[in-house]
Amino acid sequence: MKSLKTNRLAVIGDKDVEANSLNIRTRASGELGAISVDEVKQKLGDAIATYSSF
């Protein structure tokens, strides 16, 4: 049985807020670069639903 918990941390700076994006880094894929907030929400939701990497 897989854990229902998932750990995530977001550090959001002024540049991120101005650009409405987040600079994403993951353990699995490393630096993913700037991604829009809407795309981050979609990818994060998909990763949680399928127990996969972001």
C-alpha positions in Angstrom: 0.0 0.0 0.0 1.4 3.4 -0.9 1.4 6.3 1.5 -1.3 8.8 1.1 1.1 11.6 2.2 3.3 13.6 -0.1 5.9 16.2 0.8 6.2 19.3 -1.3 7.9 22.6 -0.7 7.5 25.9 -2.6 9.7 28.9 -2.3 8.2 31.8 -4.2 10.0 35.0 -4.8 9.1 38.4 -6.2 10.2 37.4 -9.7 8.0 34.3 -9.6 4.9 36.4 -8.5 5.5 39.0 -11.3 5.9 36.3 -13.9 3.0 34.1 -12.5 5.3 31.1 -12.7 7.4 28.9 -10.5 10.9 27.7 -11.0 10.6 23.9 -10.4 13.3 21.5 -9.3 12.7 17.8 -8.5 14.8 15.0 -7.1 13.9 12.8 -10.0 14.3 15.3 -12.9 16.4 18.1 -11.5 15.9 21.6 -12.8 12.7 22.0 -14.9 12.8 25.7 -15.2 10.0 28.3 -15.0 6.6 26.8 -15.4 3.2 28.7 -15.2 1.3 28.3 -12.0 -1.6 26.7 -13.9 0.7 24.1 -15.4 2.3 23.4 -12.0 -1.1 22.8 -10.4 -2.1 20.4 -13.2 1.2 18.5 -13.1 1.2 18.3 -9.3 -2.4 17.1 -9.3 -1.5 14.4 -11.9 1.6 13.3 -9.9 -0.3 13.0 -6.7 -3.2 11.1 -8.4 -0.9 8.6 -10.0 1.8 8.4 -7.3 4.4 9.4 -9.9 7.1 12.0 -10.1 6.3 15.6 -11.0 
